[in-house]
Amino acid sequence: MEIDLETVQELAPDQASLNAAQKLLKPAKWPVRGFSTEARAIWGQCQGSGSKPYFTMADPVDHGYKCTCPSRKFPCKHVLALLWQYSEAAQDFSETEHPEWVQEWLGRRRKGGTSSAAPGKKDDSPPAAKNIRRAGEPEPQLSAEEQQKRAEANARRAARNREATQKSVSVVLQEFSLWIDDQLRTGIIHLIQEITPRSRQLAARLVDGKAAALAARLDELPAKVLALQGEQQLDMVLKELGQMLLVCRAWQANPEDPDTRRDILGAENREQLLQDSAALRISGNWLVVGERSETRRDGLIAHTSWLLCLDQPDAPAAMLQDFYPVSAGRRTTSPAVGRQLQGEVCYYSSRAPLRALLGEFREVDTTDHVAWPDTAPAPLAEWHRSLTAVPWRELAGCQLGSGLICVDDAKTYWWQPQGGDLALPLANQSLPPLLLGTRLNGAFVSWNGLQAELLSASTSDWGHIPC
């Protein structure tokens, strides 16, 4: 199991990436470096500018790779540095059993054909465009004409990469659509009985086809289904497969649609979003009304926070999402439920804005109880609006008016709105005793089309209560 420097050079997207990788070759930046011949993998933890290291892994044979950094260059400088070190000093890597975060990656990929540049593949750029021997040297000053040529070459390369990605995704989505047809033909009951291996196998194929976000959704389907009972399992499978089929059809109709690309390929990074002039931005006072953390099968913790704008009641609820490795431990990504923020929220471009990022903000230091936005929307009105615009959306945040929480004989919680007869089933397995039988001023839930998950409630006596 080996790799030469020429192959690392071929894998690099450009000379700048090699230059950046060269700066990461110091052993002090890699407190963990390991390999497994049996698993055919090398891995390391690279200490970046943040408090947590980046988790980097690669296959020196067929050149697959993954890194938890937010870079949009593939492979990133951390992967290149890891391969570079292994090429020159494999003896410095410890042969050990691969850690859990590497196992998660190995389990979701297939050997062969995952490299972004195969050995020996010739790029149409000039031979001097990438040279690993020159990494770290000052770049020569380019004339205006040379800078223009380089910019045009980069633009052509980006266009080719985008076209290649689109073709790869289109092919794998066609396979996925046929797979869904097969599940319907052979029977959903049989799918439920074998949902874990069937979903895992297809999710790995979607990863190979660069449909990473859709692969993650399919990968989480078994956990969603097996957490339910009886007919609810059937309802969840039909809902999820139907929505995933819709997003496949949307890609075929318009692969440039922002909602479609985000739910198939993945979301833009922070820098790209903040540079998007078309992104919706709302400044004002925000109330944190919900928080959830869950461990995904790919070894990441998904942390979600929900915000409501106190100054503009009609502003959509903002869903903030952050992902970090399980091995990094719990970390605080936003203020707790009930806290107030002042600043700007930037939404990802969408027909129904939902996911967002916090721009410049500060936490308001106050002990006063913050009232909820003075609105009483119809239950699930936000869900209907969101689903009309993006039919494959998994969930939406919904603010509810005053009401009660009830429990039936099956120990299932229900939300009963005041003066209404539309009770909502709650997915919560347990709730704070203070909420039961108490008239609540309002509540915030996430609704997935089948069940609501109560995230917080507002009371006159105890303020905001997280659930």
Sequence and secondary structure as in RCSB ss.txt:
>XXXX:A:sequence
MEIDLETVQELAPDQASLNAAQKLLKPAKWPVRGFSTEARAIWGQCQGSGSKPYFTMADPVDHGYKCTCPSRKFP
CKHVLALLWQYSEAAQDFSETEHPEWVQEWLGRRRKGGTSSAAPGKKDDSPPAAKNIRRAGEPEPQLSAEEQQKR
AEANARRAARNREATQKSVSVVLQEFSLWIDDQLRTGIIHLIQEITPRSRQLAARLVDGKAAALAARLDELPAKV
LALQGEQQLDMVLKELGQMLLVCRAWQANPEDPDTRRDILGAENREQLLQDSAALRISGNWLVVGERSETRRDGL
IAHTSWLLCLDQPDAPAAMLQDFYPVSAGRRTTSPAVGRQLQGEVCYYSSRAPLRALLGEFREVDTTDHVAWPDT
APAPLAEWHRSLTAVPWRELAGCQLGSGLICVDDAKTYWWQPQGGDLALPLANQSLPPLLLGTRLNGAFVSWNGL
QAELLSASTSDWGHIPC
>XXXX:A:secstr
    HHHHHHH SSHHHHHHHHTT  GGG SEEEEETTTTEEEEEE  SSSS EEEEE TTT  EEESS   SSS
 HHHHHHHHHHHH GGGSEE    HHHHHHHHT  SSS  SS TT   SS GGG  GGGTTS      HHHHHHH
HHHHHHHHHHHHHHHHHHHHHHHHHHHHHHHHHHHH HHHHHHTHHHHHHHHHHHHHHTT HHHHHHHHTHHHHH
HTS THHHHHHHHHHHHHHHHHHHHHHH TT HHHHHHHT    HHHHHT TTS EEEEEEEEEEEEEEE TTSE
EEEEEEEEESS TTS  EEEEEEEEGGG     S  TT EEEEEEEE S SS  EEEEEEEEEE   S     S 
   TTHHHHHHHHH TT   EEEEE SEEEEE TTS EEEEETT    EEB  S   GGGBT  BSEEEEEE SS
 EEEEEEEETTTEEEE 
